[in-house]
Amino acid sequence: MMKKKIVKRLAGATLLAVMCFLVWGHSKCEGRKSCTKQIFAMDTMMDFTAYGKDCEEAVDAAIKEVQRLDALFSTGDDSSEISILNRTGSGRGLSNDTIAIFRRGLEIYADTDGLFDFTVYPLMCLWGFPTKEYRVPSPEDLQEVLPLVDASKVRVGEDGMGEIHLGEGQQADFGGIAKGYASERVMEIYEEYGVTSGMVSLGGNVQVLGKKPDDSAWRVGIQDPEGDRGELAAVLEAEDCAVVTSGGYERFFEEDGNTYIHILDPRTGRPAEGDLASVTVVSEDGTLADALSTSLYIMGFNEAISYWRKNTDTFDMVLITVDGKLYATEGITDRIRTERELSGIT
């Protein structure tokens, strides 16, 4: 798989790359002014930072909430609501959060013409991505499993019923939006505790509240798809938004000289192949940013731009193409710091 360095610009919200001052392996709380802690959840390291009188209480409550959501949504936990639903095919009395994430998943599925499909889990298992026991499935195996990937077959009961029905043989996986959903909840909790300046980094998902205490914008790094881990293609200044990046360089395996990435195209059942090396989405809606970063990657350069032009009021994006070029939607070009040539998308 080709991977090139590219930076991204986004209109509306702001991004910037300078490694989000993440703290590794410990927690740090300075009196009542600031608090930073780190945990492992949702299969990734997560960093929480908040400033304010009750910052430590806010961070602790946010961590507790993320752990609660992880226990609901994890496909790797046999006792989670998603895992139980995947085994039984239907459920009643499910939590409000499980119902809510199914509803959002169906909305985004419809809006992206099925490119965001949370019923892709049987395909992910076929390729071995959840267990890391990788294999390239035969065309016959793909044809057998592919019909199961169709979120339009999922039924969500009326409000208050907590009821969900999957199509026969279907299984759900919200890895494509669970971290975005969680980061939104973290921002809500911060605000409940009076925090006006805060950040959460959930792997490739970053969401920030307000500005930094010195009144400067938060700086979020966009990884160079072609570089070493941690090498940045650009830095984006961010305020009150989520910044989510997806790319084939994140998870992949190699077999017989070929590279197979974890982003699967639900239309073919195979890893997405296109002209984008990575996609960064910036939006006030963390769940949407999470879902679109993957969906736009599958769409490819031209279709991603067309989609943005129809939805300029909800998100902005930075595209890095496989030939190393950097593009960003208009309105935030002055928020990006990069040594590369940057082309605006209008």
Phi, psi and omega in degrees: 000136181279139178224126182232160179277132176204152179247164187227146178240145181225143179269148176091276181276178187230145176226156173198152186249114173198073177015075168353041178027054182282146181255131186252125168077010178201171175244152183218119178232124182254094179055227180255008185268316184214153179211132176227129178222159180226141176220170171247121178203161181051035175065028178204161173282140181232139179239134181237131177223134178215149177238140178143172184301319182251036186297320183292319177297322180295315180294317179298319179293322179295317178298316179300321180292317178298319178295323177296316179294322177300320179293335178278319193260347187293127174280347179270355179252112184299340182265359180289158179297323179294316180296317179296318178297320179295328179282324187263337180086345179201161180200153176232158180068026179287158184295159178299325181291321177295317177298317183296318183288329174294317180297315179296320179299319179291323178297313183288326175304312181294320185288334180259015181055039174086001180286332167264108184228109184282000175267020182282356187304318177302325177291317178301319179293322180300322179277349177085015183291320179297323183263350185065018172263077192289147175202153174262111183291154177285159176304325180294318178295319179298317181294332179285322185272327187306321179298342179285342183270094183192091184295344179295344179277350182281138179238130177248129183292175179295159179305139178090346182273331181062039189242136179221139176232125173270157173292163183302126178080358183280155174218142184257150176212118182257026176301338181280347179220354185299319180291324176295319177298317181294320181295326175297318178296323178299316179298319178298318180294317177306314182294324178298330180264012176079013177285130178246355178219116182196167182210147169226135177239116181246079184067240180278002179255128175233135173225137185235150178244124179062207176253174174291161183303334179274011178072014174265160180287153171293150179243124184241128182275139173254119185293145174282115182300335183262346185271181176290160180302129181094347177282132188259145173266332181197167175235135182240137176273130187230146178208125178051052180202167172257146178231114185232130180241136174231146177194159181293343181287348187288312180217129180196167171221162181240141178209130179053038177081002179251148179253132181237115183272165185277349179276107184263139176275114183295347178281330184246339185081003183246162176305140181298136177233119182200202186255012179250137175266328175199158178228130173245128179246136178240126182201154172290341181264103183297322179296315179296316180301319180298311182294318184288332181300325177280315184298317180292327176300316180293322181300318187093171191304302187294317181291326177297319178294318178299319179296317179298319181298336177273350186223038185295342182274354184247337181199165171232168184209158172235129181245132172245121183272164183292343177265014171087011181269149184244130181227148177213148179290151185296156175106340180231013181301330179281358179260000185252137176242118181204153177269358182264164176288133183241128178254132180276148176250123182243000000 
